[in-house]
Amino acid sequence: MTIHPIVVYGEPVLHRKADPVVDFDDDLRSLVADMFETLRVSNGVGLAAPQVGVGKQIFVYDADDEAEARRRRGVFINPILTASRIPDTRPNPDTESEGCLSVPSLDFPLKRAGKVTVNGFDENGERISLSAEGWFARIMQHEFDHLQGTLYVDRLDRRWAKKWTRAKAEYGYGEPGLSWLPGTDPDPFGHDAVDEDLS
């Protein structure tokens, strides 16, 4: 397995819709295995193929599902997500903040739907489905957005979007060519292996 560099906001592949997977072959399974290993070393809970520079409809996840009281690990290929209504209230900075491996060192509050269902395929082409709520539903929405060319910072409300604009300029995000290598470069979120951030 290979650990891939994670590209940063501004890399074109992050900002366009990913292509559907057509061939469920050994190359696909190898990529999925690499993505799981990259996710593990990055200390994240989800990782989409565009984040490793591959514009394909794939994401992996490995996270605690508090509503189900268990750990969930898996992959979705060519996913379709349906979600409950997103509340109109302001996001709570203490309980509704997100981070992203492609927006290193930053996190911002964002309101998400409380429940989702995801349908798609695994790396062998078998149909799979998952329903989730709460934190785990947030992970599913975050990763699905990556495959649509949308990052969580693109969804921020006006107040937090202004803060993101200032932070983006401060960190130099928005230009192509930036990346970081999990396990080699310093952890941009400053956490250890037991902490978790969205991807």
C-alpha positions as CSV (number, residue, x, y, z in Angstrom):
1,M,0.0,0.0,0.0
2,T,1.1,3.5,-0.8
3,I,0.4,6.7,1.3
4,H,-0.6,9.4,-1.1
5,P,-0.1,13.2,-0.7
6,I,-3.3,15.0,0.2
7,V,-3.9,18.0,-2.1
8,V,-5.0,21.3,-0.7
9,Y,-7.8,23.7,-1.5
10,G,-7.1,25.4,-4.8
11,E,-6.0,22.2,-6.6
12,P,-8.4,21.9,-9.6
13,V,-9.4,18.3,-9.0
14,L,-11.0,19.3,-5.7
15,H,-13.3,21.8,-7.4
16,R,-14.9,19.8,-10.1
17,K,-17.3,16.9,-10.1
18,A,-15.6,13.5,-10.0
19,D,-16.1,11.0,-12.8
20,P,-18.1,7.8,-12.1
21,V,-16.1,4.6,-11.7
22,V,-16.6,2.2,-14.7
23,D,-14.1,-0.6,-14.1
24,F,-14.2,-2.5,-10.8
25,D,-10.8,-4.1,-11.3
26,D,-7.5,-4.7,-9.4
27,D,-6.4,-1.1,-10.0
28,L,-9.5,0.2,-8.3
29,R,-9.0,-2.2,-5.3
30,S,-5.4,-1.1,-5.0
31,L,-6.4,2.6,-5.0
32,V,-9.0,1.9,-2.3
33,A,-6.4,0.1,-0.2
34,D,-4.1,3.0,-0.6
35,M,-6.8,5.4,0.4
36,F,-7.5,3.5,3.6
37,E,-3.8,3.5,4.5
38,T,-3.6,7.3,3.7
39,L,-6.6,7.9,5.9
40,R,-5.2,5.9,8.7
41,V,-1.9,7.8,8.7
42,S,-3.6,11.2,8.4
43,N,-5.7,10.7,11.5
44,G,-8.9,11.5,9.6
45,V,-12.2,9.8,9.5
46,G,-12.9,10.0,5.8
47,L,-11.1,10.6,2.5
48,A,-12.3,11.1,-1.0
49,A,-10.4,10.2,-4.1
50,P,-10.1,13.9,-5.3
51,Q,-8.2,14.6,-2.1
52,V,-5.4,12.3,-3.4
53,G,-5.6,13.8,-6.9
54,V,-7.9,11.2,-8.4
55,G,-11.1,12.6,-9.9
56,K,-13.2,9.5,-9.4
57,Q,-16.4,8.9,-7.4
58,I,-14.8,7.1,-4.4
59,F,-14.6,7.8,-0.7
60,V,-13.5,5.7,2.3
61,Y,-14.4,6.2,5.9
62,D,-13.3,4.8,9.3
63,A,-15.0,6.4,12.2
64,D,-17.1,5.8,15.4
65,D,-20.8,5.9,14.8
66,E,-22.1,7.2,18.1
67,A,-25.8,6.6,17.2
68,E,-25.0,2.9,16.4
69,A,-22.4,2.6,19.3
70,R,-19.9,1.0,16.9
71,R,-17.0,1.6,14.6
72,R,-17.8,1.7,10.9
73,R,-15.2,1.3,8.1
74,G,-16.0,1.1,4.5
75,V,-15.9,2.5,1.0
76,F,-18.6,4.0,-1.3
77,I,-18.1,4.1,-5.0
78,N,-20.5,6.1,-7.3
79,P,-22.6,7.0,-4.2
80,I,-26.0,8.6,-4.1
81,L,-26.9,10.5,-0.9
82,T,-30.3,11.5,0.3
83,A,-30.6,13.7,3.4
84,S,-33.1,15.1,5.7
85,R,-33.8,18.8,5.8
86,I,-30.9,21.0,7.0
87,P,-32.2,23.2,10.0
88,D,-32.3,26.9,9.4
89,T,-30.6,27.7,12.8
90,R,-27.0,28.9,13.1
91,P,-24.3,26.2,13.6
92,N,-23.1,25.7,17.1
93,P,-19.3,26.3,17.1
94,D,-18.9,23.8,20.0
95,T,-20.7,20.9,18.5
96,E,-21.0,21.5,14.7
97,S,-17.5,22.4,13.5
98,E,-15.8,20.6,10.7
99,G,-12.2,20.3,9.6
100,C,-10.9,18.9,6.3
101,L,-7.6,17.3,5.4
102,S,-7.6,19.4,2.3
103,V,-8.0,22.6,4.3
104,P,-5.2,22.0,6.8
105,S,-5.1,23.5,10.2
106,L,-8.5,25.1,10.1
107,D,-12.1,24.3,11.2
108,F,-15.3,26.2,11.0
109,P,-18.9,25.6,12.1
110,L,-21.4,24.3,9.5
111,K,-25.0,23.2,9.7
112,R,-25.7,19.7,8.2
113,A,-28.6,17.4,7.8
114,G,-29.2,15.2,10.8
115,K,-30.0,12.0,8.9
116,V,-28.8,10.6,5.6
117,T,-28.9,7.4,3.5
118,V,-26.1,6.5,1.1
119,N,-26.4,4.0,-1.7
120,G,-23.6,2.9,-3.9
121,F,-21.1,0.1,-4.6
122,D,-18.1,-1.4,-2.9
123,E,-14.7,-2.0,-4.5
124,N,-16.0,-5.4,-5.9
125,G,-19.0,-3.8,-7.6
126,E,-21.4,-5.1,-4.9
127,R,-24.4,-2.8,-4.1
128,I,-24.2,-1.4,-0.6
129,S,-26.4,1.0,1.5
130,L,-25.9,2.8,4.8
131,S,-28.2,5.0,6.9
132,A,-26.7,7.3,9.5
133,E,-27.5,10.2,11.8
134,G,-25.7,12.8,13.9
135,W,-21.9,12.9,13.6
136,F,-21.6,10.0,11.2
137,A,-24.2,11.6,8.9
138,R,-22.0,14.7,8.9
139,I,-19.0,12.5,7.7
140,M,-21.1,11.0,4.9
141,Q,-22.2,14.5,3.7
142,H,-18.7,15.9,3.9
143,E,-17.2,13.1,1.8
144,F,-20.1,13.0,-0.7
145,D,-19.6,16.8,-1.2
146,H,-16.0,16.2,-2.2
147,L,-17.2,14.1,-5.1
148,Q,-19.4,17.0,-6.3
149,G,-16.4,19.4,-6.3
150,T,-17.6,21.1,-3.1
151,L,-15.6,21.5,0.1
152,Y,-17.2,22.3,3.4
153,V,-15.8,25.8,3.4
154,D,-17.8,26.5,0.2
155,R,-21.0,26.0,2.3
156,L,-20.2,28.3,5.2
157,D,-22.8,30.9,6.2
158,R,-21.9,34.6,5.8
159,R,-20.3,35.1,9.1
160,W,-17.9,32.1,8.9
161,A,-17.3,32.6,5.1
162,K,-15.8,36.0,6.0
163,K,-13.5,34.3,8.5
164,W,-12.6,31.6,5.9
165,T,-11.7,34.3,3.3
166,R,-9.3,35.9,5.7
167,A,-7.8,32.5,6.8
168,K,-7.5,31.4,3.1
169,A,-5.4,34.5,2.4
170,E,-3.3,34.0,5.5
171,Y,-2.5,30.4,4.8
172,G,-2.0,30.9,1.0
173,Y,-4.8,28.5,0.1
174,G,-6.6,28.8,-3.3
175,E,-3.7,28.2,-5.6
176,P,-2.8,24.8,-7.2
177,G,0.2,22.9,-6.3
178,L,-0.1,22.6,-2.5
179,S,-0.2,19.3,-0.7
180,W,1.0,17.5,2.4
181,L,2.1,13.9,3.0
182,P,0.6,12.1,6.0
183,G,3.1,10.4,8.2
184,T,6.0,12.5,6.8
185,D,4.9,16.1,7.1
186,P,3.8,17.5,10.5
187,D,0.2,16.8,11.3
188,P,-1.6,20.1,10.3
189,F,-4.2,19.6,13.0
190,G,-1.7,18.9,15.7
191,H,-3.6,15.8,16.9
192,D,-2.4,12.3,17.7
193,A,-3.7,9.1,16.3
194,V,-6.7,9.0,18.7
195,D,-8.1,12.3,17.6
196,E,-10.2,12.6,14.5
197,D,-10.9,15.2,11.8
198,L,-13.2,15.0,8.8
199,S,-11.4,14.9,5.5
